[in-house]
Amino acid sequence: MSRILYGHPFSSYTWKALIPLYEKGLDFEFRILDDAHPEHWEQLRAHWKRGQMPVLDDGGQGVAESSIIIEYLDIAYPETLRMIPDDREAALKVRLLDRVFDCHLEASFQAAVSEYIPFITKTPDPARVERARSTLLAIYPWLEAQLPDDGWACGGEFSMADCSGAPALFYADWTQPIPDECKKLKAYRTRLLARASVARCVEDARPYRSYFPLGAPDRD
């Protein structure tokens, strides 16, 4: 059975699907979505008409949306490292943080970035960029209060929350740096970037840093 992941190395949501595949040790083919490979877009749309990355093709079965891909992998490959705990209360916290990382960090930094993408917005609106950055500054202290002093987002094993947190914090901190007073959050981001599965995503994305319209900082 063949596994194919469609995405782009610089895409945060592609990272979120790549990380669990690496963590679970599952072999797969990565098919990049770019102008040089229009056939990959056609193949993706055969599984997901909306045409958004990432999409997993697992032996002909298409799975869309990064959180659903993670849940699918847990179900399809129960012998691998689980990303969502069996305990329902523990799983609830994992899913909560997954949603917070996606809906509050991802959505905010992408709102700021979108202001500088010409086919989305002709002229950047500084007020919208500032609102996006303010949202990040508002959620950082909440995350600081939720995180443990060490380890992973939910205090136990590496989970879906961390698969979501890694790309979200990577790019959010580029958009609006995490304040120095959020020491646990900054340390958590550092631990995430040192994790082998995440470090691999960071390195594979490095050639595309010029794509970041706000200007990629000279770090990470």
C-alpha positions as CSV (number, residue, x, y, z in Angstrom):
1,M,0.0,0.0,0.0
2,S,1.4,3.4,-1.0
3,R,1.1,6.6,1.0
4,I,1.3,10.0,-0.6
5,L,1.2,13.4,1.1
6,Y,0.4,16.4,-1.0
7,G,1.7,19.7,0.4
8,H,4.5,22.3,0.4
9,P,7.6,22.4,2.6
10,F,6.9,26.0,3.7
11,S,3.2,25.4,4.5
12,S,2.4,25.3,8.2
13,Y,-0.5,23.0,7.8
14,T,1.7,20.6,5.7
15,W,4.1,20.5,8.6
16,K,1.3,19.5,10.9
17,A,0.6,16.5,8.7
18,L,4.3,15.7,8.1
19,I,5.2,15.7,11.8
20,P,2.9,12.7,12.8
21,L,4.1,10.8,9.7
22,Y,7.7,11.2,10.9
23,E,6.8,10.5,14.5
24,K,5.0,7.3,13.5
25,G,7.8,6.1,11.2
26,L,5.4,5.7,8.3
27,D,6.9,5.6,4.8
28,F,5.3,7.9,2.3
29,E,6.0,9.9,-0.9
30,F,5.9,13.7,-0.6
31,R,4.5,15.4,-3.7
32,I,5.1,19.1,-3.7
33,L,2.3,21.5,-4.7
34,D,3.8,24.3,-6.8
35,D,3.7,25.8,-10.3
36,A,6.2,23.3,-11.6
37,H,4.0,20.3,-10.8
38,P,0.4,21.1,-12.0
39,E,-0.3,17.4,-12.1
40,H,0.1,17.2,-8.3
41,W,-2.7,19.8,-7.9
42,E,-4.9,17.7,-10.2
43,Q,-4.2,14.6,-8.1
44,L,-5.0,16.4,-4.9
45,R,-8.3,17.7,-6.2
46,A,-9.3,14.2,-7.2
47,H,-9.4,13.6,-3.4
48,W,-10.4,17.0,-2.1
49,K,-12.3,19.3,-4.5
50,R,-11.6,22.3,-2.3
51,G,-8.0,22.0,-3.5
52,Q,-6.4,22.9,-0.2
53,M,-3.2,21.3,1.2
54,P,-2.4,19.0,2.8
55,V,-4.1,15.9,1.6
56,L,-3.0,12.3,2.4
57,D,-3.6,9.6,-0.2
58,D,-3.4,6.3,1.7
59,G,-3.6,3.6,-0.8
60,G,-6.2,5.4,-2.8
61,Q,-8.2,6.7,0.2
62,G,-8.0,10.5,0.3
63,V,-7.9,12.3,3.7
64,A,-8.1,16.1,3.9
65,E,-7.6,18.6,6.8
66,S,-4.5,18.3,9.0
67,S,-6.2,17.4,12.3
68,I,-8.3,14.7,10.5
69,I,-5.2,13.3,8.9
70,I,-3.7,12.9,12.4
71,E,-6.8,11.2,13.7
72,Y,-7.0,9.0,10.7
73,L,-3.3,7.9,11.1
74,D,-4.1,7.0,14.8
75,I,-7.0,4.8,13.7
76,A,-5.3,3.3,10.6
77,Y,-2.0,2.5,12.3
78,P,-2.8,1.8,16.0
79,E,0.6,0.1,16.5
80,T,2.4,3.4,16.0
81,L,2.9,6.3,18.4
82,R,-0.5,7.7,19.2
83,M,-1.1,11.4,18.7
84,I,-4.5,11.5,20.6
85,P,-4.7,9.7,24.0
86,D,-7.3,7.0,24.6
87,D,-8.3,8.6,27.8
88,R,-11.2,10.9,26.9
89,E,-10.4,13.7,29.4
90,A,-6.7,13.8,28.2
91,A,-7.9,13.7,24.6
92,L,-10.1,16.7,25.2
93,K,-7.2,18.8,26.3
94,V,-5.2,17.7,23.3
95,R,-8.0,18.7,21.0
96,L,-8.5,22.0,22.8
97,L,-4.9,23.0,22.3
98,D,-5.0,21.8,18.8
99,R,-7.9,24.2,18.1
100,V,-6.2,27.1,19.9
101,F,-3.0,26.7,17.9
102,D,-5.0,26.5,14.7
103,C,-7.7,29.1,15.3
104,H,-5.8,31.7,17.3
105,L,-2.1,31.4,16.3
106,E,-2.4,30.1,12.7
107,A,-5.3,32.2,11.8
108,S,-3.7,35.4,13.2
109,F,-0.3,35.1,11.7
110,Q,-1.9,34.1,8.4
111,A,-4.1,37.1,8.5
112,A,-1.0,39.4,8.9
113,V,0.9,37.5,6.1
114,S,-2.1,37.7,3.7
115,E,-2.0,41.4,3.8
116,Y,1.3,41.2,1.8
117,I,0.2,38.6,-0.7
118,P,-0.8,40.6,-3.9
119,F,-3.4,38.1,-5.2
120,I,-5.2,38.3,-1.8
121,T,-4.8,41.9,-0.9
122,K,-3.7,44.6,-3.4
123,T,-2.5,47.0,-0.7
124,P,-1.6,46.0,2.9
125,D,-3.8,47.4,5.6
126,P,-1.6,48.3,8.6
127,A,-4.7,48.2,10.9
128,R,-5.5,44.6,10.0
129,V,-1.9,43.6,10.4
130,E,-1.8,45.3,13.9
131,R,-5.1,43.5,14.9
132,A,-3.5,40.2,13.9
133,R,-0.4,40.9,16.0
134,S,-2.5,42.1,18.9
135,T,-4.4,38.8,18.8
136,L,-1.2,36.9,19.1
137,L,-0.1,39.1,22.0
138,A,-3.4,38.3,23.7
139,I,-3.2,34.5,23.3
140,Y,0.5,34.1,24.3
141,P,-0.1,34.7,28.0
142,W,-3.0,32.2,27.9
143,L,-0.8,29.6,26.5
144,E,1.9,30.5,29.0
145,A,-0.6,29.7,31.8
146,Q,-1.6,26.3,30.2
147,L,1.8,24.9,29.5
148,P,3.8,22.7,31.9
149,D,7.3,23.7,33.0
150,D,8.9,21.1,30.8
151,G,7.9,18.4,28.2
152,W,5.1,18.7,25.8
153,A,1.9,20.8,25.5
154,C,-0.4,18.5,27.5
155,G,2.2,17.4,30.0
156,G,2.6,13.9,28.8
157,E,3.6,12.3,25.5
158,F,4.1,14.2,22.3
159,S,0.6,14.6,20.8
160,M,-1.5,16.2,18.1
161,A,-1.3,19.4,20.2
162,D,2.4,19.5,19.6
163,C,2.0,18.7,15.9
164,S,-0.2,21.8,15.7
165,G,1.9,23.9,18.1
166,A,5.2,23.5,16.3
167,P,4.3,25.2,13.0
168,A,1.9,27.6,14.7
169,L,4.5,28.9,17.1
170,F,7.3,28.8,14.5
171,Y,5.5,31.3,12.2
172,A,3.6,33.2,14.9
173,D,6.9,34.2,16.6
174,W,8.2,35.4,13.3
175,T,5.0,37.6,12.9
176,Q,4.9,38.8,16.5
177,P,7.7,37.7,18.7
178,I,6.7,35.9,21.9
179,P,7.3,38.4,24.9
180,D,10.2,37.6,27.2
181,E,7.9,37.3,30.1
182,C,6.3,34.2,28.5
183,K,9.3,32.1,29.5
184,K,7.5,28.7,29.4
185,L,6.1,29.4,25.9
186,K,9.5,30.4,24.6
187,A,11.1,27.3,26.1
188,Y,8.3,25.1,24.7
189,R,8.9,26.5,21.2
190,T,12.6,25.8,21.5
191,R,11.9,22.2,22.6
192,L,9.6,21.8,19.6
193,L,12.2,23.0,17.1
194,A,14.7,20.6,18.6
195,R,12.4,17.6,18.1
196,A,13.7,15.5,15.2
197,S,10.4,15.4,13.3
198,V,10.0,19.2,13.6
199,A,13.7,20.0,12.9
200,R,13.3,18.1,9.7
201,C,10.4,20.3,8.6
202,V,12.4,23.4,9.5
203,E,15.3,22.3,7.4
204,D,13.2,21.2,4.4
205,A,11.5,24.6,4.5
206,R,14.7,26.6,4.7
207,P,15.1,27.2,1.0
208,Y,11.7,28.9,0.8
209,R,12.2,31.5,3.5
210,S,12.1,34.3,1.0
211,Y,8.5,33.4,0.6
212,F,7.6,34.9,4.0
213,P,6.3,38.4,3.1
214,L,7.0,40.0,6.5
215,G,10.7,39.0,6.1
216,A,12.0,35.9,7.8
217,P,14.2,36.7,10.8
218,D,17.8,35.6,10.8
219,R,17.3,32.8,13.4
220,D,15.7,29.4,13.8
